[in-house]
Amino acid sequence: MRGKQEWHMRPLALISHIQPGEKWETLDFLLVRAYEALQSYKCPHCGGWLWECSSMVAKTAYVSYSVRESFCKKTRALNQFMDNKQDGKSRAKQKEKEQWGAVHSVEAVVDKVYAKDGAKMPSITDLIESQAKNPH
Ligand SMILES: [Zn+2]
């Protein structure tokens, strides 16, 4: 089981702080199955929940996405330090420097046009209903 391989200990030990080396109980296996079921609903591209980012649900959910860019100041300082050690020809170009330590995140935004009507973020039910309407 994938969960067992990832965790290297029984799930109940993680949750209840019981001895990790004891024999697995039925609940350990059920927890792994539940974990694996949840993982199957994660997007392979962004790691978010499929019911939030899948185009199948997005058509009906009135959700758009906003990309934010920030920078890791430590990475920039380290890259600048290392770049200063290079000779003139090997130094980073300005465009490259601007991307040092770049961190991009995506925020789901409920479309303002529909928000006043009580629109909500899509749910797993929305995903399942979309998949039922449009099977692969
Ligand atoms: Zn995604």
Backbone and ligand atoms as CSV (ligand in chain L), in Angstrom:
chain,resi,resn,atom,element,x,y,z
A,1,MET,N,N,0.840,-1.200,0.000
A,1,MET,CA,C,0.000,0.000,0.000
A,1,MET,C,C,0.871,1.244,0.000
A,2,ARG,N,N,0.432,2.221,-0.807
A,2,ARG,CA,C,1.209,3.430,-0.945
A,2,ARG,C,C,1.380,4.168,0.396
A,3,GLY,N,N,0.282,4.255,1.161
A,3,GLY,CA,C,0.346,4.966,2.432
A,3,GLY,C,C,1.341,4.358,3.388
A,4,LYS,N,N,1.365,3.054,3.441
A,4,LYS,CA,C,2.284,2.366,4.339
A,4,LYS,C,C,3.723,2.662,3.923
A,5,GLN,N,N,3.945,2.681,2.600
A,5,GLN,CA,C,5.291,2.948,2.102
A,5,GLN,C,C,5.704,4.384,2.383
A,6,GLU,N,N,4.773,5.319,2.259
A,6,GLU,CA,C,5.098,6.718,2.493
A,6,GLU,C,C,5.349,7.004,3.968
A,7,TRP,N,N,4.561,6.412,4.833
A,7,TRP,CA,C,4.618,6.782,6.244
A,7,TRP,C,C,5.647,5.970,7.028
A,8,HIS,N,N,5.931,4.780,6.592
A,8,HIS,CA,C,6.856,3.881,7.288
A,8,HIS,C,C,6.414,3.582,8.712
A,9,MET,N,N,5.155,3.774,8.995
A,9,MET,CA,C,4.616,3.361,10.290
A,9,MET,C,C,3.104,3.248,10.186
A,10,ARG,N,N,2.509,2.625,11.145
A,10,ARG,CA,C,1.066,2.432,11.077
A,10,ARG,C,C,0.329,3.757,11.321
A,11,PRO,N,N,-0.773,3.980,10.602
A,11,PRO,CA,C,-1.503,5.249,10.700
A,11,PRO,C,C,-1.977,5.577,12.114
A,12,LEU,N,N,-2.414,4.586,12.874
A,12,LEU,CA,C,-2.886,4.871,14.234
A,12,LEU,C,C,-1.775,5.430,15.107
A,13,ALA,N,N,-0.535,5.062,14.814
A,13,ALA,CA,C,0.583,5.600,15.590
A,13,ALA,C,C,0.724,7.098,15.332
A,14,LEU,N,N,0.448,7.515,14.105
A,14,LEU,CA,C,0.525,8.940,13.779
A,14,LEU,C,C,-0.601,9.718,14.446
A,15,ILE,N,N,-1.788,9.122,14.500
A,15,ILE,CA,C,-2.965,9.830,15.002
A,15,ILE,C,C,-3.067,9.752,16.519
A,16,SER,N,N,-2.877,8.563,17.073
A,16,SER,CA,C,-3.131,8.346,18.495
A,16,SER,C,C,-1.874,8.252,19.336
A,17,HIS,N,N,-0.725,8.411,18.725
A,17,HIS,CA,C,0.547,8.364,19.447
A,17,HIS,C,C,0.747,7.042,20.171
A,18,ILE,N,N,0.302,5.959,19.536
A,18,ILE,CA,C,0.569,4.638,20.102
A,18,ILE,C,C,1.813,4.066,19.436
A,19,GLN,N,N,2.285,2.952,19.923
A,19,GLN,CA,C,3.545,2.408,19.441
A,19,GLN,C,C,3.501,2.102,17.942
A,20,PRO,N,N,4.433,2.645,17.195
A,20,PRO,CA,C,4.416,2.443,15.750
A,20,PRO,C,C,4.772,1.024,15.314
A,21,GLY,N,N,5.470,0.281,16.156
A,21,GLY,CA,C,5.927,-1.040,15.752
A,21,GLY,C,C,4.929,-2.156,15.997
A,22,GLU,N,N,3.811,-1.856,16.678
A,22,GLU,CA,C,2.830,-2.899,16.970
A,22,GLU,C,C,2.124,-3.337,15.692
A,23,LYS,N,N,1.496,-4.497,15.761
A,23,LYS,CA,C,0.792,-5.063,14.614
A,23,LYS,C,C,-0.342,-4.134,14.162
A,24,TRP,N,N,-0.510,-4.021,12.842
A,24,TRP,CA,C,-1.582,-3.188,12.293
A,24,TRP,C,C,-2.950,-3.757,12.671
A,25,GLU,N,N,-3.898,-2.852,13.007
A,25,GLU,CA,C,-5.274,-3.229,13.287
A,25,GLU,C,C,-6.129,-2.881,12.062
A,26,THR,N,N,-7.365,-3.327,12.085
A,26,THR,CA,C,-8.281,-3.042,10.971
A,26,THR,C,C,-8.369,-1.547,10.702
A,27,LEU,N,N,-8.411,-0.750,11.771
A,27,LEU,CA,C,-8.526,0.703,11.599
A,27,LEU,C,C,-7.315,1.283,10.867
A,28,ASP,N,N,-6.134,0.717,11.078
A,28,ASP,CA,C,-4.952,1.184,10.336
A,28,ASP,C,C,-5.180,1.042,8.839
A,29,PHE,N,N,-5.656,-0.126,8.433
A,29,PHE,CA,C,-5.873,-0.372,7.002
A,29,PHE,C,C,-6.978,0.529,6.450
A,30,LEU,N,N,-8.039,0.741,7.246
A,30,LEU,CA,C,-9.124,1.616,6.793
A,30,LEU,C,C,-8.639,3.058,6.637
A,31,LEU,N,N,-7.783,3.501,7.544
A,31,LEU,CA,C,-7.240,4.856,7.440
A,31,LEU,C,C,-6.398,5.013,6.179
A,32,VAL,N,N,-5.615,3.993,5.851
A,32,VAL,CA,C,-4.804,4.048,4.630
A,32,VAL,C,C,-5.709,4.097,3.407
A,33,ARG,N,N,-6.776,3.297,3.423
A,33,ARG,CA,C,-7.701,3.312,2.279
A,33,ARG,C,C,-8.370,4.681,2.149
A,34,ALA,N,N,-8.762,5.269,3.266
A,34,ALA,CA,C,-9.381,6.601,3.219
A,34,ALA,C,C,-8.381,7.632,2.697
A,35,TYR,N,N,-7.152,7.533,3.161
A,35,TYR,CA,C,-6.101,8.445,2.706
A,35,TYR,C,C,-5.891,8.306,1.192
A,36,GLU,N,N,-5.814,7.065,0.730
A,36,GLU,CA,C,-5.602,6.827,-0.697
A,36,GLU,C,C,-6.794,7.315,-1.529
A,37,ALA,N,N,-8.005,7.161,-0.996
A,37,ALA,CA,C,-9.182,7.656,-1.713
A,37,ALA,C,C,-9.111,9.174,-1.857
A,38,LEU,N,N,-8.705,9.850,-0.783
A,38,LEU,CA,C,-8.568,11.307,-0.855
A,38,LEU,C,C,-7.489,11.710,-1.844
A,39,GLN,N,N,-6.374,10.990,-1.834
A,39,GLN,CA,C,-5.279,11.312,-2.755
A,39,GLN,C,C,-5.704,11.180,-4.209
A,40,SER,N,N,-6.628,10.262,-4.488
A,40,SER,CA,C,-7.070,10.077,-5.871
A,40,SER,C,C,-7.882,11.275,-6.360
A,41,TYR,N,N,-8.295,12.148,-5.470
A,41,TYR,CA,C,-9.016,13.359,-5.853
A,41,TYR,C,C,-8.115,14.579,-5.885
A,42,LYS,N,N,-6.791,14.352,-5.880
A,42,LYS,CA,C,-5.862,15.477,-5.981
A,42,LYS,C,C,-5.416,15.640,-7.428
A,43,CYS,N,N,-5.281,16.862,-7.848
A,43,CYS,CA,C,-4.853,17.176,-9.210
A,43,CYS,C,C,-3.371,16.818,-9.385
A,44,PRO,N,N,-3.038,16.071,-10.449
A,44,PRO,CA,C,-1.635,15.714,-10.661
A,44,PRO,C,C,-0.779,16.907,-11.073
A,45,HIS,N,N,-1.398,18.006,-11.439
A,45,HIS,CA,C,-0.639,19.177,-11.882
A,45,HIS,C,C,-0.342,20.135,-10.732
A,46,CYS,N,N,-1.379,20.528,-9.995
A,46,CYS,CA,C,-1.165,21.551,-8.961
A,46,CYS,C,C,-1.224,20.988,-7.544
A,47,GLY,N,N,-1.691,19.766,-7.380
A,47,GLY,CA,C,-1.772,19.184,-6.040
A,47,GLY,C,C,-3.016,19.612,-5.273
A,48,GLY,N,N,-3.824,20.479,-5.877
A,48,GLY,CA,C,-5.056,20.922,-5.226
A,48,GLY,C,C,-6.154,19.879,-5.413
A,49,TRP,N,N,-7.303,20.153,-4.853
A,49,TRP,CA,C,-8.435,19.235,-4.992
A,49,TRP,C,C,-9.036,19.358,-6.377
A,50,LEU,N,N,-9.315,18.211,-6.998
A,50,LEU,CA,C,-9.873,18.218,-8.350
A,50,LEU,C,C,-11.190,18.977,-8.415
A,51,TRP,N,N,-11.969,18.946,-7.364
A,51,TRP,CA,C,-13.269,19.621,-7.408
A,51,TRP,C,C,-13.104,21.136,-7.376
A,52,GLU,N,N,-11.885,21.611,-7.123
A,52,GLU,CA,C,-11.662,23.049,-7.189
A,52,GLU,C,C,-11.065,23.473,-8.528
A,53,CYS,N,N,-10.204,22.612,-9.134
A,53,CYS,CA,C,-9.483,23.081,-10.324
A,53,CYS,C,C,-9.830,22.348,-11.611
A,54,SER,N,N,-10.561,21.267,-11.545
A,54,SER,CA,C,-10.877,20.538,-12.776
A,54,SER,C,C,-11.765,21.383,-13.684
A,55,SER,N,N,-11.454,21.382,-14.986
A,55,SER,CA,C,-12.272,22.140,-15.933
A,55,SER,C,C,-13.693,21.591,-15.990
A,56,MET,N,N,-13.862,20.322,-15.626
A,56,MET,CA,C,-15.207,19.743,-15.627
A,56,MET,C,C,-16.094,20.461,-14.621
A,57,VAL,N,N,-15.545,20.809,-13.466
A,57,VAL,CA,C,-16.319,21.481,-12.433
A,57,VAL,C,C,-16.296,22.991,-12.635
A,58,ALA,N,N,-15.158,23.506,-13.089
A,58,ALA,CA,C,-15.014,24.956,-13.210
A,58,ALA,C,C,-16.063,25.572,-14.136
A,59,LYS,N,N,-16.559,24.796,-15.105
A,59,LYS,CA,C,-17.575,25.324,-16.017
A,59,LYS,C,C,-18.831,25.758,-15.274
A,60,THR,N,N,-19.122,25.060,-14.197
A,60,THR,CA,C,-20.362,25.344,-13.494
A,60,THR,C,C,-20.153,25.998,-12.141
A,61,ALA,N,N,-18.910,26.149,-11.726
A,61,ALA,CA,C,-18.690,26.586,-10.354
A,61,ALA,C,C,-18.424,28.079,-10.205
A,62,TYR,N,N,-18.262,28.796,-11.318
A,62,TYR,CA,C,-18.045,30.236,-11.261
A,62,TYR,C,C,-16.799,30.609,-10.464
A,63,VAL,N,N,-15.770,29.808,-10.639
A,63,VAL,CA,C,-14.524,30.072,-9.931
A,63,VAL,C,C,-13.445,30.427,-10.950
A,64,SER,N,N,-12.693,31.459,-10.648
A,64,SER,CA,C,-11.544,31.796,-11.479
A,64,SER,C,C,-10.307,31.745,-10.584
A,65,TYR,N,N,-9.155,31.918,-11.198
A,65,TYR,CA,C,-7.916,31.756,-10.448
A,65,TYR,C,C,-7.008,32.944,-10.663
A,66,SER,N,N,-6.382,33.363,-9.600
A,66,SER,CA,C,-5.483,34.497,-9.630
A,66,SER,C,C,-4.080,34.016,-9.244
A,67,VAL,N,N,-3.096,34.338,-10.070
A,67,VAL,CA,C,-1.719,33.925,-9.787
A,67,VAL,C,C,-1.007,35.044,-9.051
A,68,ARG,N,N,-0.351,34.673,-7.989
A,68,ARG,CA,C,0.434,35.639,-7.223
A,68,ARG,C,C,1.899,35.258,-7.313
A,69,GLU,N,N,2.725,36.257,-7.371
A,69,GLU,CA,C,4.159,36.017,-7.427
A,69,GLU,C,C,4.821,36.719,-6.251
A,70,SER,N,N,5.629,35.986,-5.548
A,70,SER,CA,C,6.428,36.576,-4.478
A,70,SER,C,C,7.845,36.034,-4.630
A,71,PHE,N,N,8.731,36.477,-3.782
A,71,PHE,CA,C,10.129,36.088,-3.903
A,71,PHE,C,C,10.704,35.673,-2.567
A,72,CYS,N,N,11.541,34.671,-2.637
A,72,CYS,CA,C,12.276,34.227,-1.458
A,72,CYS,C,C,13.514,35.122,-1.329
A,73,LYS,N,N,13.536,35.945,-0.303
A,73,LYS,CA,C,14.638,36.897,-0.127
A,73,LYS,C,C,15.957,36.186,0.157
A,74,LYS,N,N,15.887,35.037,0.822
A,74,LYS,CA,C,17.111,34.289,1.117
A,74,LYS,C,C,17.740,33.766,-0.171
A,75,THR,N,N,16.893,33.231,-1.065
A,75,THR,CA,C,17.402,32.711,-2.331
A,75,THR,C,C,18.010,33.832,-3.161
A,76,ARG,N,N,17.345,34.971,-3.175
A,76,ARG,CA,C,17.883,36.110,-3.932
A,76,ARG,C,C,19.242,36.534,-3.384
A,77,ALA,N,N,19.352,36.610,-2.069
A,77,ALA,CA,C,20.623,37.016,-1.466
A,77,ALA,C,C,21.716,36.002,-1.789
A,78,LEU,N,N,21.390,34.716,-1.700
A,78,LEU,CA,C,22.379,33.675,-1.993
A,78,LEU,C,C,22.780,33.701,-3.469
A,79,ASN,N,N,21.785,33.827,-4.346
A,79,ASN,CA,C,22.091,33.893,-5.777
A,79,ASN,C,C,22.947,35.122,-6.098
A,80,GLN,N,N,22.642,36.252,-5.461
A,80,GLN,CA,C,23.434,37.470,-5.700
A,80,GLN,C,C,24.864,37.265,-5.204
A,81,PHE,N,N,24.995,36.641,-4.042
A,81,PHE,CA,C,26.325,36.346,-3.485
A,81,PHE,C,C,27.133,35.489,-4.458
A,82,MET,N,N,26.497,34.421,-4.976
A,82,MET,CA,C,27.191,33.519,-5.895
A,82,MET,C,C,27.475,34.216,-7.236
A,83,ASP,N,N,26.534,35.057,-7.666
A,83,ASP,CA,C,26.715,35.760,-8.932
A,83,ASP,C,C,27.873,36.749,-8.849
A,84,ASN,N,N,28.058,37.361,-7.692
A,84,ASN,CA,C,29.144,38.334,-7.509
A,84,ASN,C,C,30.512,37.675,-7.657
A,85,LYS,N,N,30.565,36.372,-7.478
A,85,LYS,CA,C,31.837,35.650,-7.602
A,85,LYS,C,C,32.186,35.310,-9.053
A,86,GLN,N,N,31.200,35.491,-9.944
A,86,GLN,CA,C,31.413,35.166,-11.356
A,86,GLN,C,C,32.132,36.325,-12.054
A,87,ASP,N,N,32.822,35.971,-13.151
A,87,ASP,CA,C,33.405,37.060,-13.946
A,87,ASP,C,C,32.288,37.715,-14.755
A,88,GLY,N,N,32.565,38.850,-15.332
A,88,GLY,CA,C,31.552,39.657,-16.007
A,88,GLY,C,C,30.733,38.919,-17.044
A,89,LYS,N,N,31.397,38.044,-17.827
A,89,LYS,CA,C,30.680,37.348,-18.902
A,89,LYS,C,C,29.702,36.297,-18.362
A,90,SER,N,N,30.024,35.724,-17.215
A,90,SER,CA,C,29.207,34.638,-16.667
A,90,SER,C,C,28.083,35.129,-15.756
A,91,ARG,N,N,28.058,36.407,-15.471
A,91,ARG,CA,C,27.043,36.927,-14.542
A,91,ARG,C,C,25.640,36.841,-15.128
A,92,ALA,N,N,24.678,36.690,-14.228
A,92,ALA,CA,C,23.276,36.555,-14.643
A,92,ALA,C,C,22.793,37.842,-15.298
A,93,LYS,N,N,21.913,37.655,-16.259
A,93,LYS,CA,C,21.300,38.814,-16.906
A,93,LYS,C,C,20.163,39.323,-16.015
A,94,GLN,N,N,19.771,40.556,-16.232
A,94,GLN,CA,C,18.741,41.187,-15.397
A,94,GLN,C,C,17.445,40.373,-15.381
A,95,LYS,N,N,17.044,39.864,-16.544
A,95,LYS,CA,C,15.809,39.064,-16.621
A,95,LYS,C,C,15.906,37.836,-15.720
A,96,GLU,N,N,17.047,37.201,-15.727
A,96,GLU,CA,C,17.262,36.010,-14.894
A,96,GLU,C,C,17.238,36.386,-13.411
A,97,LYS,N,N,17.870,37.500,-13.076
A,97,LYS,CA,C,17.904,37.953,-11.671
A,97,LYS,C,C,16.497,38.225,-11.134
A,98,GLU,N,N,15.657,38.746,-12.018
A,98,GLU,CA,C,14.289,39.077,-11.591
A,98,GLU,C,C,13.507,37.837,-11.178
A,99,GLN,N,N,13.928,36.670,-11.647
A,99,GLN,CA,C,13.219,35.436,-11.313
A,99,GLN,C,C,13.881,34.632,-10.199
A,100,TRP,N,N,14.973,35.102,-9.676
A,100,TRP,CA,C,15.621,34.387,-8.573
A,100,TRP,C,C,14.660,34.280,-7.388
A,101,GLY,N,N,14.451,33.120,-6.907
A,101,GLY,CA,C,13.612,32.899,-5.732
A,101,GLY,C,C,12.130,33.112,-5.975
A,102,ALA,N,N,11.722,33.137,-7.224
A,102,ALA,CA,C,10.302,33.369,-7.518
A,102,ALA,C,C,9.449,32.225,-6.968
A,103,VAL,N,N,8.365,32.589,-6.325
A,103,VAL,CA,C,7.398,31.624,-5.802
A,103,VAL,C,C,6.039,32.020,-6.368
A,104,HIS,N,N,5.407,31.087,-7.057
A,104,HIS,CA,C,4.098,31.371,-7.641
A,104,HIS,C,C,3.034,30.563,-6.912
A,105,SER,N,N,1.980,31.217,-6.562
A,105,SER,CA,C,0.861,30.513,-5.940
A,105,SER,C,C,-0.425,30.929,-6.648
A,106,VAL,N,N,-1.413,30.074,-6.562
A,106,VAL,CA,C,-2.681,30.332,-7.239
A,106,VAL,C,C,-3.791,30.354,-6.200
A,107,GLU,N,N,-4.595,31.378,-6.281
A,107,GLU,CA,C,-5.705,31.526,-5.345
A,107,GLU,C,C,-7.015,31.408,-6.114
A,108,ALA,N,N,-7.884,30.560,-5.622
A,108,ALA,CA,C,-9.198,30.431,-6.237
A,108,ALA,C,C,-10.061,31.608,-5.800
A,109,VAL,N,N,-10.749,32.180,-6.782
A,109,VAL,CA,C,-11.596,33.335,-6.505
A,109,VAL,C,C,-12.994,33.048,-7.036
A,110,VAL,N,N,-13.974,33.148,-6.164
A,110,VAL,CA,C,-15.356,32.978,-6.624
A,110,VAL,C,C,-15.705,34.217,-7.427
A,111,ASP,N,N,-16.168,33.996,-8.643
A,111,ASP,CA,C,-16.466,35.095,-9.560
A,111,ASP,C,C,-17.392,36.100,-8.889
A,112,LYS,N,N,-16.992,37.344,-8.895
A,112,LYS,CA,C,-17.755,38.393,-8.209
A,112,LYS,C,C,-19.176,38.541,-8.780
A,113,VAL,N,N,-19.320,38.276,-10.063
A,113,VAL,CA,C,-20.637,38.402,-10.686
A,113,VAL,C,C,-21.637,37.473,-9.991
A,114,TYR,N,N,-21.164,36.313,-9.615
A,114,TYR,CA,C,-22.065,35.333,-9.020
A,114,TYR,C,C,-22.033,35.320,-7.501
A,115,ALA,N,N,-20.996,35.953,-6.918
A,115,ALA,CA,C,-20.848,35.891,-5.464
A,115,ALA,C,C,-22.067,36.480,-4.753
A,116,LYS,N,N,-22.657,37.510,-5.324
A,116,LYS,CA,C,-23.810,38.131,-4.664
A,116,LYS,C,C,-25.021,37.192,-4.638
A,117,ASP,N,N,-24.991,36.195,-5.532
A,117,ASP,CA,C,-26.072,35.214,-5.544
A,117,ASP,C,C,-25.791,34.041,-4.609
A,118,GLY,N,N,-24.738,34.161,-3.826
A,118,GLY,CA,C,-24.419,33.106,-2.876
A,118,GLY,C,C,-23.610,31.978,-3.470
A,119,ALA,N,N,-22.881,32.254,-4.561
A,119,ALA,CA,C,-22.036,31.203,-5.148
A,119,ALA,C,C,-21.010,30.745,-4.112
A,120,LYS,N,N,-20.679,29.492,-4.197
A,120,LYS,CA,C,-19.730,28.932,-3.240
A,120,LYS,C,C,-18.643,28.180,-3.989
A,121,MET,N,N,-17.590,27.854,-3.279
A,121,MET,CA,C,-16.536,27.044,-3.884
A,121,MET,C,C,-17.133,25.698,-4.259
A,122,PRO,N,N,-16.624,25.092,-5.350
A,122,PRO,CA,C,-17.152,23.784,-5.738
A,122,PRO,C,C,-16.846,22.727,-4.689
A,123,SER,N,N,-17.705,21.754,-4.632
A,123,SER,CA,C,-17.543,20.677,-3.659
A,123,SER,C,C,-17.193,19.381,-4.376
A,124,ILE,N,N,-16.861,18.374,-3.635
A,124,ILE,CA,C,-16.580,17.067,-4.231
A,124,ILE,C,C,-17.841,16.536,-4.911
A,125,THR,N,N,-19.001,16.902,-4.396
A,125,THR,CA,C,-20.262,16.500,-5.022
A,125,THR,C,C,-20.373,17.115,-6.419
A,126,ASP,N,N,-19.939,18.383,-6.556
A,126,ASP,CA,C,-19.955,19.018,-7.879
A,126,ASP,C,C,-19.087,18.233,-8.849
A,127,LEU,N,N,-17.915,17.790,-8.382
A,127,LEU,CA,C,-17.008,17.019,-9.242
A,127,LEU,C,C,-17.656,15.705,-9.661
A,128,ILE,N,N,-18.211,15.011,-8.709
A,128,ILE,CA,C,-18.804,13.696,-9.012
A,128,ILE,C,C,-19.982,13.855,-9.966
A,129,GLU,N,N,-20.799,14.888,-9.741
A,129,GLU,CA,C,-21.926,15.124,-10.651
A,129,GLU,C,C,-21.448,15.475,-12.052
A,130,SER,N,N,-20.362,16.274,-12.156
A,130,SER,CA,C,-19.802,16.605,-13.466
A,130,SER,C,C,-19.268,15.366,-14.168
A,131,GLN,N,N,-18.598,14.499,-13.413
A,131,GLN,CA,C,-18.058,13.283,-14.010
A,131,GLN,C,C,-19.187,12.347,-14.461
A,132,ALA,N,N,-20.278,12.347,-13.720
A,132,ALA,CA,C,-21.416,11.496,-14.094
A,132,ALA,C,C,-22.049,11.985,-15.391
A,133,LYS,N,N,-22.099,13.315,-15.575
A,133,LYS,CA,C,-22.682,13.901,-16.794
A,133,LYS,C,C,-21.750,13.704,-17.997
A,134,ASN,N,N,-20.432,13.757,-17.741
A,134,ASN,CA,C,-19.438,13.663,-18.826
A,134,ASN,C,C,-18.437,12.552,-18.524
A,135,PRO,N,N,-18.879,11.295,-18.607
A,135,PRO,CA,C,-17.921,10.215,-18.321
A,135,PRO,C,C,-16.815,10.183,-19.373
A,136,HIS,N,N,-15.670,9.682,-18.971
A,136,HIS,CA,C,-14.501,9.639,-19.875
A,136,HIS,C,C,-14.759,8.783,-21.074
L,1,ZN,ZN,ZN,-5.004,21.449,-10.579
